[in-house]
Amino acid sequence: MKNSKLFLVTSLLTLVLITNRFAGPSQASKNETSIYKQIERQMHYPEFAKKEQVNGKVTVEFKFKENGHIEILNLNYSDKNLKSYVVDQLTKMNIQLPEGVSGKIYRIAFSFNLIS
């Protein structure tokens, strides 16, 4: 690295599951856990954010289309560039959907933090 500081990427993904807007807290089923693992494997800390030392959080509420692609319903973000990156990455993903997940609404929070 150009800087003398060693940067560690922490908390790349903080996953929060909402299986139903009106349901109380519940544990993720194996199927839902599989979905989040697939997303986590495909989402990486963006290079521009590492280089520019950008930190931030993007929270996305979404559901799945029948073909496994993500349909974004709502976004909250602290950095416009991170938001654009997350939206771009999510819309490119094709998730292998297990049985029983259609129609459910999910929420995932991506936390991008550099620690020196």
C-alpha positions as CSV (number, residue, x, y, z in Angstrom):
1,M,0.0,0.0,0.0
2,K,1.1,3.5,-0.6
3,N,0.3,4.7,2.9
4,S,2.3,3.5,5.8
5,K,-0.8,2.7,7.7
6,L,-2.2,-0.8,7.5
7,F,-5.9,-0.7,6.7
8,L,-8.2,-3.5,7.7
9,V,-11.6,-3.9,6.2
10,T,-14.1,-4.6,8.9
11,S,-17.7,-5.1,9.0
12,L,-18.1,-5.4,5.3
13,L,-21.5,-6.8,5.6
14,T,-23.8,-6.5,8.5
15,L,-26.8,-8.6,7.6
16,V,-30.2,-7.9,9.1
17,L,-33.1,-10.0,8.1
18,I,-36.7,-8.8,7.9
19,T,-38.8,-11.7,6.7
20,N,-42.1,-9.8,7.0
21,R,-42.7,-6.1,7.6
22,F,-45.2,-6.8,10.4
23,A,-43.6,-9.9,12.0
24,G,-41.6,-9.6,15.2
25,P,-38.0,-10.7,15.4
26,S,-37.3,-14.2,14.2
27,Q,-34.3,-16.3,13.4
28,A,-33.4,-16.8,9.8
29,S,-34.2,-20.1,8.3
30,K,-31.6,-22.2,6.5
31,N,-33.0,-21.0,3.2
32,E,-32.8,-17.3,4.2
33,T,-29.3,-17.8,5.5
34,S,-28.4,-19.3,2.2
35,I,-29.6,-16.1,0.4
36,Y,-27.5,-13.9,2.6
37,K,-24.4,-16.0,2.2
38,Q,-24.8,-15.8,-1.6
39,I,-25.0,-12.0,-1.4
40,E,-22.1,-11.8,1.0
41,R,-19.9,-13.8,-1.3
42,Q,-20.7,-11.5,-4.3
43,M,-20.4,-8.1,-2.5
44,H,-16.9,-6.8,-2.0
45,Y,-15.4,-3.6,-0.5
46,P,-15.2,-1.3,-3.5
47,E,-11.7,-0.3,-4.6
48,F,-12.6,3.4,-4.9
49,A,-13.7,3.4,-1.3
50,K,-10.4,1.8,-0.2
51,K,-8.3,4.3,-2.2
52,E,-10.3,7.3,-1.1
53,Q,-10.8,6.1,2.5
54,V,-14.5,6.2,2.2
55,N,-16.6,4.8,5.0
56,G,-20.4,4.5,5.1
57,K,-23.5,2.4,5.3
58,V,-26.1,1.4,2.8
59,T,-29.3,-0.3,3.9
60,V,-31.4,-1.9,1.2
61,E,-35.0,-3.2,1.5
62,F,-35.6,-5.7,-1.4
63,K,-37.5,-8.7,-2.6
64,F,-36.8,-11.2,-5.3
65,K,-38.2,-11.4,-8.8
66,E,-39.2,-14.9,-10.0
67,N,-35.9,-15.2,-12.0
68,G,-33.8,-14.7,-8.8
69,H,-32.8,-11.1,-9.5
70,I,-33.2,-8.5,-6.8
71,E,-35.8,-5.8,-6.9
72,I,-34.8,-2.9,-4.7
73,L,-37.8,-1.4,-2.8
74,N,-36.1,1.2,-0.5
75,L,-32.6,2.6,0.2
76,N,-30.9,4.5,3.0
77,Y,-27.3,5.5,2.7
78,S,-24.6,7.8,4.1
79,D,-22.6,8.1,0.9
80,K,-23.9,8.5,-2.6
81,N,-21.0,6.6,-4.3
82,L,-21.4,3.7,-1.9
83,K,-25.1,3.6,-2.7
84,S,-24.5,3.5,-6.4
85,Y,-22.0,0.7,-6.0
86,V,-24.3,-1.4,-3.9
87,V,-27.3,-0.9,-6.2
88,D,-25.1,-1.8,-9.2
89,Q,-23.8,-4.9,-7.6
90,L,-27.1,-6.1,-6.3
91,T,-28.9,-5.7,-9.6
92,K,-26.2,-7.7,-11.3
93,M,-26.6,-10.7,-8.9
94,N,-28.6,-13.7,-9.7
95,I,-29.4,-15.6,-6.5
96,Q,-30.3,-19.2,-6.4
97,L,-33.6,-19.0,-4.6
98,P,-34.6,-21.8,-2.2
99,E,-38.2,-22.8,-1.8
100,G,-40.5,-20.5,0.1
101,V,-38.8,-17.2,-0.2
102,S,-40.9,-15.5,-2.9
103,G,-43.0,-12.6,-1.8
104,K,-40.9,-12.0,1.3
105,I,-39.3,-8.6,2.0
106,Y,-35.7,-8.6,3.2
107,R,-33.4,-5.9,4.5
108,I,-29.7,-5.9,4.4
109,A,-27.2,-3.4,5.7
110,F,-23.8,-3.0,4.2
111,S,-21.3,-1.3,6.4
112,F,-18.0,-0.2,4.8
113,N,-15.4,0.8,7.4
114,L,-11.7,1.2,7.2
115,I,-9.7,1.0,10.4
116,S,-6.1,2.3,10.6
